[in-house]
Amino acid sequence: MNITCIPYNEWRKIEMEGVHTRDSHIIEHLGKRADVDTVLVINRPISYTEIFLKRRSKKLKGKIVLRYKNATLYQVAEKTFVLDYISNDILGPIIQKKTWFFQQFDALCLFEAYKRSLDFLNLKQSIVIAQSVFASKFVSKLTEPCVFDAWDNVLLFPSNSSMRDVFFQAYQSMAKMCPVWITNSDENIKYYKTHYNVEQCFLVKNGVDVDIFEKEYPMPHDLVGIPRPIIGFGGRISHLVDFKLLNYLTEKHSEKSFVLIGELLAKEVFEKIEQRKNVYYLGNKTYSEYIAYIKNFDIGIVPYVVQKLQHGGDSIKVYEYLAAGLKVVGVPAGGMQDLGEYIFLSKTSEEFSDNIDKALSSKETICLSDFYTWNNKVNTIINILKSSIK
């Protein structure tokens, strides 16, 4: 089987931070499977403006095997190739912002380079799994069968509110071109069927590579000296973080250390987190670094908002906490509501506070079943892709 993947995240970001997002995990596992011959990744278009401003490398890591105008095909693993398209548009990304990505996926050069890549790799029969709604115009040109992995519902992100109509139209286009969808929550399935008349939408939740988190890792240098117990949060500081809940907890448990690591996506949220003496924000970490931090937390927490700011997500960090052997305290949102047998679910701030003490004193050993591994999730996705080809 030959598979073309269109990830949500830009490949340079994946190179820098490591394989830690749903799309990158799936691509990595597809490339290791015996029943997959070749994986062709269509990278999100990027501009020289973004490369300069974000200090990214012009070239990807890997061997260049094909060039066509502004596009370059790299071999990044034994069976995995990445088609990278760099636009000459300098001002467009600044003026148009996210709408620029929709337009660039429609670039003739990119589609021609894709066809040339198929010929070069001799991919006579391929199936596409699109993981980015930005690629709706690219997908509309395809003749190959396409499955849409519509994981987090980005239409509901607060940062996308000004572009609601654009995203809505893109999702509608994907519904016309992709009869089969995959997503990571029941909430999303209901939303997609209601708003886009998607008939076949399969639930494939996130997973974890348990073997990686079972290993022991040395304590990171900036954790040394932080008083125990360490209550850890490893994730993006975004609109999903409930700063009111976090502030309540750090005040209530002043004798405990709260360590936050992850990318700062919402400064307005971070600025509302009380910078108490027992609060330590240690910045963003690569995935390999992140694992070492998780392994050296005493418990893991997920202080997310409930209801109005949800976007049908399924928190990967919870599976990673559990795989690392941590007790987890969370809320009935972000997929955690389905993990009640493994974690301490909290409906109120007071209950969350009490559960922190319960988690710290718990002696129960946690053992995740194979159902929660990325290998199992990708097995399910492969079966869906095979059915789509038929």
C-alpha beads as a LAMMPS data file, in Angstrom:
LAMMPS data file: protein, C-alpha beads

390 atoms
389 bonds

1 atom types
1 bond types

-500.0 500.0 xlo xhi
-500.0 500.0 ylo yhi
-500.0 500.0 zlo zhi

Masses

1 110.0

Atoms # bond

1 1 1 0.000 0.000 0.000
2 1 1 1.207 3.490 -0.912
3 1 1 -0.058 6.364 1.219
4 1 1 0.071 10.115 0.715
5 1 1 -0.237 12.121 3.944
6 1 1 -1.037 15.818 4.265
7 1 1 -0.210 16.742 7.880
8 1 1 -1.535 19.755 9.749
9 1 1 1.855 20.654 11.190
10 1 1 4.717 21.985 9.062
11 1 1 7.568 19.477 8.712
12 1 1 10.289 21.853 9.933
13 1 1 8.391 22.239 13.194
14 1 1 8.200 18.465 13.496
15 1 1 11.957 18.237 12.861
16 1 1 12.676 20.838 15.547
17 1 1 10.316 19.628 18.262
18 1 1 10.222 15.914 17.547
19 1 1 7.354 13.553 16.771
20 1 1 4.744 14.580 19.334
21 1 1 1.564 15.522 17.441
22 1 1 -1.152 13.209 16.148
23 1 1 -0.244 13.714 12.505
24 1 1 3.484 13.152 13.027
25 1 1 2.920 10.028 15.175
26 1 1 0.681 8.513 12.497
27 1 1 3.160 9.302 9.713
28 1 1 6.041 7.810 11.694
29 1 1 4.159 4.560 12.350
30 1 1 2.932 4.268 8.769
31 1 1 6.538 4.472 7.588
32 1 1 7.517 1.531 9.809
33 1 1 4.785 -0.875 8.750
34 1 1 5.532 -3.919 6.591
35 1 1 2.236 -3.546 4.712
36 1 1 3.037 0.053 3.687
37 1 1 5.418 0.387 0.752
38 1 1 5.853 4.175 0.537
39 1 1 4.668 7.217 2.488
40 1 1 4.635 10.514 0.596
41 1 1 4.139 13.570 2.803
42 1 1 2.837 16.801 1.257
43 1 1 4.259 19.446 3.570
44 1 1 2.255 22.544 4.402
45 1 1 3.406 25.330 2.051
46 1 1 5.830 27.743 3.652
47 1 1 7.176 31.157 2.647
48 1 1 10.633 32.638 2.890
49 1 1 9.000 35.167 5.230
50 1 1 8.062 32.438 7.718
51 1 1 11.451 30.766 7.352
52 1 1 13.168 34.065 8.181
53 1 1 10.877 35.203 11.007
54 1 1 10.785 31.807 12.725
55 1 1 14.452 31.129 12.055
56 1 1 13.726 27.900 10.272
57 1 1 16.061 26.116 7.913
58 1 1 15.461 26.472 4.199
59 1 1 16.319 22.811 3.701
60 1 1 14.761 19.806 5.377
61 1 1 16.793 17.020 6.922
62 1 1 17.127 14.221 4.425
63 1 1 18.339 13.394 0.949
64 1 1 17.131 15.477 -1.995
65 1 1 15.836 13.102 -4.656
66 1 1 13.830 15.419 -6.933
67 1 1 13.482 19.134 -7.672
68 1 1 10.724 20.889 -9.587
69 1 1 10.569 24.697 -9.651
70 1 1 9.884 25.791 -6.031
71 1 1 9.306 22.247 -4.785
72 1 1 11.813 19.714 -3.483
73 1 1 11.290 16.053 -2.685
74 1 1 13.301 14.713 0.261
75 1 1 13.791 11.165 1.445
76 1 1 13.611 11.478 5.246
77 1 1 13.398 7.788 6.179
78 1 1 13.661 4.428 4.440
79 1 1 10.112 4.539 3.077
80 1 1 9.100 8.129 3.834
81 1 1 9.429 11.086 1.475
82 1 1 8.468 14.743 2.057
83 1 1 7.481 17.118 -0.737
84 1 1 8.404 20.635 0.368
85 1 1 7.056 23.714 -1.410
86 1 1 8.471 27.180 -0.665
87 1 1 6.482 30.114 -2.012
88 1 1 8.111 33.288 -3.336
89 1 1 5.223 35.323 -1.926
90 1 1 6.789 37.649 0.659
91 1 1 3.921 39.886 1.795
92 1 1 1.021 37.462 1.357
93 1 1 1.611 35.527 4.603
94 1 1 1.708 38.783 6.574
95 1 1 -1.368 40.352 4.963
96 1 1 -3.550 37.271 4.489
97 1 1 -2.417 35.350 7.576
98 1 1 -4.026 31.886 7.755
99 1 1 -6.039 32.306 4.564
100 1 1 -2.679 32.313 2.774
101 1 1 -2.287 28.580 3.470
102 1 1 -5.589 27.779 1.761
103 1 1 -4.431 29.660 -1.328
104 1 1 -0.945 28.167 -1.430
105 1 1 -2.275 24.620 -1.265
106 1 1 -3.998 25.579 -4.526
107 1 1 -0.700 26.515 -6.195
108 1 1 -0.244 24.863 -9.590
109 1 1 3.454 24.286 -8.928
110 1 1 2.695 22.251 -5.807
111 1 1 0.184 20.005 -7.564
112 1 1 2.487 19.483 -10.539
113 1 1 5.323 18.612 -8.171
114 1 1 3.042 16.124 -6.429
115 1 1 2.256 14.387 -9.735
116 1 1 5.943 14.301 -10.652
117 1 1 6.726 12.829 -7.216
118 1 1 4.163 10.071 -7.762
119 1 1 5.807 9.231 -11.088
120 1 1 9.327 9.398 -9.647
121 1 1 8.410 7.079 -6.775
122 1 1 6.384 4.850 -9.122
123 1 1 3.286 5.180 -6.948
124 1 1 0.737 3.927 -9.449
125 1 1 -1.895 3.325 -6.795
126 1 1 -1.986 5.538 -3.737
127 1 1 -4.532 6.575 -1.143
128 1 1 -4.494 9.969 0.534
129 1 1 -5.036 10.723 4.194
130 1 1 -5.511 14.462 4.656
131 1 1 -4.985 15.771 8.182
132 1 1 -5.289 19.472 7.443
133 1 1 -8.393 21.407 6.430
134 1 1 -6.029 23.986 4.881
135 1 1 -5.461 21.458 2.074
136 1 1 -9.099 21.513 0.913
137 1 1 -8.275 23.046 -2.513
138 1 1 -5.424 20.579 -3.047
139 1 1 -7.705 17.671 -2.171
140 1 1 -10.345 18.937 -4.616
141 1 1 -7.906 18.239 -7.498
142 1 1 -7.186 14.646 -6.536
143 1 1 -8.418 11.594 -8.387
144 1 1 -7.092 9.208 -5.727
145 1 1 -9.381 8.074 -2.880
146 1 1 -8.987 10.385 0.125
147 1 1 -9.784 9.974 3.809
148 1 1 -9.960 13.075 6.017
149 1 1 -8.497 12.782 9.515
150 1 1 -10.401 15.724 10.976
151 1 1 -8.969 15.525 14.470
152 1 1 -9.310 18.692 16.601
153 1 1 -12.138 20.819 15.187
154 1 1 -10.108 23.922 14.298
155 1 1 -13.269 25.778 13.294
156 1 1 -13.935 26.152 17.025
157 1 1 -10.512 27.544 17.939
158 1 1 -10.955 31.106 19.335
159 1 1 -8.013 32.259 17.201
160 1 1 -9.970 31.256 14.078
161 1 1 -13.194 33.063 14.965
162 1 1 -12.608 35.866 12.422
163 1 1 -12.243 33.245 9.661
164 1 1 -15.215 31.111 10.589
165 1 1 -16.816 31.288 7.124
166 1 1 -13.553 30.357 5.408
167 1 1 -13.047 27.300 7.603
168 1 1 -16.699 26.294 7.280
169 1 1 -16.459 26.333 3.485
170 1 1 -13.207 24.355 3.611
171 1 1 -14.799 21.672 5.784
172 1 1 -17.754 21.543 3.395
173 1 1 -15.354 21.043 0.487
174 1 1 -13.593 18.225 2.325
175 1 1 -16.964 16.561 2.924
176 1 1 -17.645 16.536 -0.824
177 1 1 -14.223 15.114 -1.724
178 1 1 -13.705 12.727 1.206
179 1 1 -16.655 10.404 1.852
180 1 1 -14.825 8.839 4.794
181 1 1 -13.668 10.838 7.826
182 1 1 -11.726 9.954 10.956
183 1 1 -11.693 11.985 14.153
184 1 1 -10.637 11.742 17.784
185 1 1 -13.870 12.355 19.712
186 1 1 -17.568 11.491 19.706
187 1 1 -18.236 15.192 20.069
188 1 1 -16.594 15.826 16.691
189 1 1 -18.521 13.004 15.023
190 1 1 -21.822 14.575 16.065
191 1 1 -20.665 18.017 14.925
192 1 1 -19.418 16.841 11.525
193 1 1 -22.509 14.779 10.772
194 1 1 -24.783 17.651 11.771
195 1 1 -22.964 20.479 9.976
196 1 1 -21.407 18.754 6.959
197 1 1 -23.611 15.676 6.415
198 1 1 -20.638 13.335 6.803
199 1 1 -22.087 9.826 6.649
200 1 1 -19.007 7.767 7.505
201 1 1 -17.002 9.198 10.394
202 1 1 -14.916 6.781 12.444
203 1 1 -13.621 7.344 15.961
204 1 1 -9.851 6.828 16.277
205 1 1 -8.619 8.433 19.467
206 1 1 -5.013 9.377 20.161
207 1 1 -2.409 7.009 21.518
208 1 1 1.063 6.675 22.978
209 1 1 4.286 4.757 22.414
210 1 1 4.319 3.045 25.796
211 1 1 7.820 1.591 25.462
212 1 1 9.352 5.080 25.200
213 1 1 7.720 6.283 28.408
214 1 1 8.488 3.108 30.370
215 1 1 12.227 3.813 30.254
216 1 1 14.076 5.748 32.946
217 1 1 15.498 9.186 32.142
218 1 1 17.880 11.427 34.137
219 1 1 16.359 14.443 35.821
220 1 1 16.586 17.579 33.645
221 1 1 18.959 20.197 35.078
222 1 1 16.248 22.838 35.577
223 1 1 14.155 20.412 37.659
224 1 1 17.029 19.891 40.065
225 1 1 16.444 21.911 43.204
226 1 1 12.705 22.333 42.728
227 1 1 11.060 21.112 45.953
228 1 1 9.025 17.904 45.886
229 1 1 6.326 16.937 45.274
230 1 1 6.236 18.185 41.701
231 1 1 2.795 18.620 40.173
232 1 1 3.478 18.707 36.440
233 1 1 1.723 19.981 33.344
234 1 1 3.355 19.175 30.015
235 1 1 1.440 20.808 27.202
236 1 1 0.759 23.957 25.254
237 1 1 -0.319 27.016 27.198
238 1 1 -3.397 27.704 25.094
239 1 1 -6.998 28.843 25.437
240 1 1 -7.746 25.389 26.853
241 1 1 -5.810 26.003 30.076
242 1 1 -8.111 27.033 32.933
243 1 1 -5.978 29.717 34.591
244 1 1 -8.585 30.265 37.327
245 1 1 -8.425 26.604 38.297
246 1 1 -4.635 26.615 38.143
247 1 1 -4.427 29.721 40.325
248 1 1 -6.767 28.113 42.852
249 1 1 -4.618 24.991 42.984
250 1 1 -1.273 26.770 43.344
251 1 1 -2.654 28.817 46.239
252 1 1 -4.351 25.848 47.892
253 1 1 -1.212 23.698 47.636
254 1 1 1.426 26.300 48.403
255 1 1 3.745 23.606 49.801
256 1 1 3.819 21.773 46.467
257 1 1 5.672 22.760 43.273
258 1 1 3.744 23.287 40.043
259 1 1 5.943 22.856 36.967
260 1 1 4.676 23.890 33.536
261 1 1 6.462 23.009 30.305
262 1 1 5.265 23.560 26.758
263 1 1 4.818 25.989 23.912
264 1 1 3.326 29.369 24.812
265 1 1 0.431 29.802 22.378
266 1 1 -1.862 32.149 24.328
267 1 1 0.032 34.932 26.089
268 1 1 -3.224 36.341 27.435
269 1 1 -3.786 33.068 29.311
270 1 1 -0.213 32.820 30.564
271 1 1 -0.302 36.391 31.865
272 1 1 -3.306 35.498 34.017
273 1 1 -1.466 32.644 35.725
274 1 1 -0.313 33.866 39.135
275 1 1 3.484 33.728 39.255
276 1 1 3.681 32.402 42.803
277 1 1 6.871 31.081 44.381
278 1 1 5.714 27.515 43.838
279 1 1 4.995 28.015 40.108
280 1 1 7.763 27.226 37.607
281 1 1 7.351 27.726 33.859
282 1 1 10.376 26.076 32.249
283 1 1 9.623 26.892 28.615
284 1 1 9.048 24.755 25.551
285 1 1 10.937 21.469 25.143
286 1 1 11.695 19.077 22.322
287 1 1 9.841 15.781 22.544
288 1 1 12.891 13.853 23.769
289 1 1 13.383 16.436 26.510
290 1 1 9.686 16.461 27.314
291 1 1 9.704 12.723 28.097
292 1 1 12.451 13.196 30.707
293 1 1 10.395 15.890 32.453
294 1 1 7.260 13.743 32.503
295 1 1 9.208 10.844 34.002
296 1 1 10.425 13.091 36.816
297 1 1 7.044 14.567 37.774
298 1 1 5.303 13.131 40.832
299 1 1 1.844 13.427 39.284
300 1 1 0.469 14.911 36.081
301 1 1 -2.416 17.358 35.848
302 1 1 -4.596 18.642 33.015
303 1 1 -6.382 21.784 34.247
304 1 1 -8.516 22.375 31.161
305 1 1 -11.626 24.460 30.721
306 1 1 -14.889 22.599 30.242
307 1 1 -17.663 23.102 27.663
308 1 1 -17.573 26.458 25.856
309 1 1 -13.911 26.432 24.774
310 1 1 -13.681 22.750 23.875
311 1 1 -12.970 21.797 20.288
312 1 1 -13.499 18.065 20.309
313 1 1 -9.936 17.374 21.345
314 1 1 -8.366 14.260 22.823
315 1 1 -5.406 15.096 25.023
316 1 1 -2.315 13.097 24.031
317 1 1 -0.525 14.178 27.191
318 1 1 -2.886 12.112 29.356
319 1 1 -1.889 8.892 27.602
320 1 1 1.760 9.902 27.952
321 1 1 1.378 10.633 31.675
322 1 1 -0.198 7.217 32.191
323 1 1 2.419 5.423 30.090
324 1 1 5.085 7.060 32.257
325 1 1 3.393 5.585 35.326
326 1 1 2.051 8.888 36.642
327 1 1 -1.194 9.345 38.505
328 1 1 -3.288 11.874 36.615
329 1 1 -5.780 14.474 37.789
330 1 1 -7.989 15.977 35.116
331 1 1 -11.434 17.228 34.171
332 1 1 -14.291 15.618 32.202
333 1 1 -13.199 17.228 28.920
334 1 1 -10.542 16.806 26.238
335 1 1 -11.146 13.062 26.003
336 1 1 -10.452 12.534 29.699
337 1 1 -14.100 11.741 30.378
338 1 1 -13.486 8.323 28.766
339 1 1 -10.524 7.493 31.019
340 1 1 -12.273 7.413 34.378
341 1 1 -10.827 3.984 35.203
342 1 1 -7.298 5.374 34.925
343 1 1 -7.412 8.976 36.153
344 1 1 -8.893 11.144 38.901
345 1 1 -11.696 13.105 37.229
346 1 1 -12.673 16.392 38.852
347 1 1 -15.882 18.349 38.257
348 1 1 -15.049 21.248 40.577
349 1 1 -11.956 23.147 41.708
350 1 1 -12.367 21.729 45.213
351 1 1 -12.573 18.174 43.884
352 1 1 -9.507 18.764 41.698
353 1 1 -7.620 19.982 44.778
354 1 1 -8.643 16.947 46.826
355 1 1 -7.715 14.614 43.966
356 1 1 -4.167 15.992 43.893
357 1 1 -3.667 14.705 47.437
358 1 1 -5.358 11.412 46.573
359 1 1 -3.145 10.954 43.525
360 1 1 0.021 11.677 45.498
361 1 1 -0.879 9.107 48.143
362 1 1 -2.152 6.427 45.735
363 1 1 -0.058 3.251 45.515
364 1 1 -1.970 1.757 42.600
365 1 1 0.098 0.663 39.603
366 1 1 -1.113 1.853 36.228
367 1 1 -0.844 -0.398 33.180
368 1 1 -2.264 0.806 29.875
369 1 1 -3.629 -1.848 27.523
370 1 1 -2.413 -2.170 23.935
371 1 1 -5.643 -0.491 22.838
372 1 1 -4.114 2.878 23.748
373 1 1 -0.916 2.494 21.716
374 1 1 -0.226 4.348 18.474
375 1 1 0.410 0.985 16.866
376 1 1 -3.168 -0.046 17.585
377 1 1 -4.545 3.291 16.367
378 1 1 -2.624 3.067 13.097
379 1 1 -3.838 -0.527 12.612
380 1 1 -7.375 0.848 12.767
381 1 1 -6.546 3.647 10.327
382 1 1 -4.972 1.175 7.877
383 1 1 -8.148 -0.909 7.920
384 1 1 -10.219 2.210 7.220
385 1 1 -7.917 3.145 4.320
386 1 1 -8.158 -0.345 2.841
387 1 1 -11.935 -0.245 3.044
388 1 1 -11.910 3.142 1.330
389 1 1 -9.890 1.768 -1.581
390 1 1 -12.426 -1.012 -2.063

Bonds

1 1 1 2
2 1 2 3
3 1 3 4
4 1 4 5
5 1 5 6
6 1 6 7
7 1 7 8
8 1 8 9
9 1 9 10
10 1 10 11
11 1 11 12
12 1 12 13
13 1 13 14
14 1 14 15
15 1 15 16
16 1 16 17
17 1 17 18
18 1 18 19
19 1 19 20
20 1 20 21
21 1 21 22
22 1 22 23
23 1 23 24
24 1 24 25
25 1 25 26
26 1 26 27
27 1 27 28
28 1 28 29
29 1 29 30
30 1 30 31
31 1 31 32
32 1 32 33
33 1 33 34
34 1 34 35
35 1 35 36
36 1 36 37
37 1 37 38
38 1 38 39
39 1 39 40
40 1 40 41
41 1 41 42
42 1 42 43
43 1 43 44
44 1 44 45
45 1 45 46
46 1 46 47
47 1 47 48
48 1 48 49
49 1 49 50
50 1 50 51
51 1 51 52
52 1 52 53
53 1 53 54
54 1 54 55
55 1 55 56
56 1 56 57
57 1 57 58
58 1 58 59
59 1 59 60
60 1 60 61
61 1 61 62
62 1 62 63
63 1 63 64
64 1 64 65
65 1 65 66
66 1 66 67
67 1 67 68
68 1 68 69
69 1 69 70
70 1 70 71
71 1 71 72
72 1 72 73
73 1 73 74
74 1 74 75
75 1 75 76
76 1 76 77
77 1 77 78
78 1 78 79
79 1 79 80
80 1 80 81
81 1 81 82
82 1 82 83
83 1 83 84
84 1 84 85
85 1 85 86
86 1 86 87
87 1 87 88
88 1 88 89
89 1 89 90
90 1 90 91
91 1 91 92
92 1 92 93
93 1 93 94
94 1 94 95
95 1 95 96
96 1 96 97
97 1 97 98
98 1 98 99
99 1 99 100
100 1 100 101
101 1 101 102
102 1 102 103
103 1 103 104
104 1 104 105
105 1 105 106
106 1 106 107
107 1 107 108
108 1 108 109
109 1 109 110
110 1 110 111
111 1 111 112
112 1 112 113
113 1 113 114
114 1 114 115
115 1 115 116
116 1 116 117
117 1 117 118
118 1 118 119
119 1 119 120
120 1 120 121
121 1 121 122
122 1 122 123
123 1 123 124
124 1 124 125
125 1 125 126
126 1 126 127
127 1 127 128
128 1 128 129
129 1 129 130
130 1 130 131
131 1 131 132
132 1 132 133
133 1 133 134
134 1 134 135
135 1 135 136
136 1 136 137
137 1 137 138
138 1 138 139
139 1 139 140
140 1 140 141
141 1 141 142
142 1 142 143
143 1 143 144
144 1 144 145
145 1 145 146
146 1 146 147
147 1 147 148
148 1 148 149
149 1 149 150
150 1 150 151
151 1 151 152
152 1 152 153
153 1 153 154
154 1 154 155
155 1 155 156
156 1 156 157
157 1 157 158
158 1 158 159
159 1 159 160
160 1 160 161
161 1 161 162
162 1 162 163
163 1 163 164
164 1 164 165
165 1 165 166
166 1 166 167
167 1 167 168
168 1 168 169
169 1 169 170
170 1 170 171
171 1 171 172
172 1 172 173
173 1 173 174
174 1 174 175
175 1 175 176
176 1 176 177
177 1 177 178
178 1 178 179
179 1 179 180
180 1 180 181
181 1 181 182
182 1 182 183
183 1 183 184
184 1 184 185
185 1 185 186
186 1 186 187
187 1 187 188
188 1 188 189
189 1 189 190
190 1 190 191
191 1 191 192
192 1 192 193
193 1 193 194
194 1 194 195
195 1 195 196
196 1 196 197
197 1 197 198
198 1 198 199
199 1 199 200
200 1 200 201
201 1 201 202
202 1 202 203
203 1 203 204
204 1 204 205
205 1 205 206
206 1 206 207
207 1 207 208
208 1 208 209
209 1 209 210
210 1 210 211
211 1 211 212
212 1 212 213
213 1 213 214
214 1 214 215
215 1 215 216
216 1 216 217
217 1 217 218
218 1 218 219
219 1 219 220
220 1 220 221
221 1 221 222
222 1 222 223
223 1 223 224
224 1 224 225
225 1 225 226
226 1 226 227
227 1 227 228
228 1 228 229
229 1 229 230
230 1 230 231
231 1 231 232
232 1 232 233
233 1 233 234
234 1 234 235
235 1 235 236
236 1 236 237
237 1 237 238
238 1 238 239
239 1 239 240
240 1 240 241
241 1 241 242
242 1 242 243
243 1 243 244
244 1 244 245
245 1 245 246
246 1 246 247
247 1 247 248
248 1 248 249
249 1 249 250
250 1 250 251
251 1 251 252
252 1 252 253
253 1 253 254
254 1 254 255
255 1 255 256
256 1 256 257
257 1 257 258
258 1 258 259
259 1 259 260
260 1 260 261
261 1 261 262
262 1 262 263
263 1 263 264
264 1 264 265
265 1 265 266
266 1 266 267
267 1 267 268
268 1 268 269
269 1 269 270
270 1 270 271
271 1 271 272
272 1 272 273
273 1 273 274
274 1 274 275
275 1 275 276
276 1 276 277
277 1 277 278
278 1 278 279
279 1 279 280
280 1 280 281
281 1 281 282
282 1 282 283
283 1 283 284
284 1 284 285
285 1 285 286
286 1 286 287
287 1 287 288
288 1 288 289
289 1 289 290
290 1 290 291
291 1 291 292
292 1 292 293
293 1 293 294
294 1 294 295
295 1 295 296
296 1 296 297
297 1 297 298
298 1 298 299
299 1 299 300
300 1 300 301
301 1 301 302
302 1 302 303
303 1 303 304
304 1 304 305
305 1 305 306
306 1 306 307
307 1 307 308
308 1 308 309
309 1 309 310
310 1 310 311
311 1 311 312
312 1 312 313
313 1 313 314
314 1 314 315
315 1 315 316
316 1 316 317
317 1 317 318
318 1 318 319
319 1 319 320
320 1 320 321
321 1 321 322
322 1 322 323
323 1 323 324
324 1 324 325
325 1 325 326
326 1 326 327
327 1 327 328
328 1 328 329
329 1 329 330
330 1 330 331
331 1 331 332
332 1 332 333
333 1 333 334
334 1 334 335
335 1 335 336
336 1 336 337
337 1 337 338
338 1 338 339
339 1 339 340
340 1 340 341
341 1 341 342
342 1 342 343
343 1 343 344
344 1 344 345
345 1 345 346
346 1 346 347
347 1 347 348
348 1 348 349
349 1 349 350
350 1 350 351
351 1 351 352
352 1 352 353
353 1 353 354
354 1 354 355
355 1 355 356
356 1 356 357
357 1 357 358
358 1 358 359
359 1 359 360
360 1 360 361
361 1 361 362
362 1 362 363
363 1 363 364
364 1 364 365
365 1 365 366
366 1 366 367
367 1 367 368
368 1 368 369
369 1 369 370
370 1 370 371
371 1 371 372
372 1 372 373
373 1 373 374
374 1 374 375
375 1 375 376
376 1 376 377
377 1 377 378
378 1 378 379
379 1 379 380
380 1 380 381
381 1 381 382
382 1 382 383
383 1 383 384
384 1 384 385
385 1 385 386
386 1 386 387
387 1 387 388
388 1 388 389
389 1 389 390
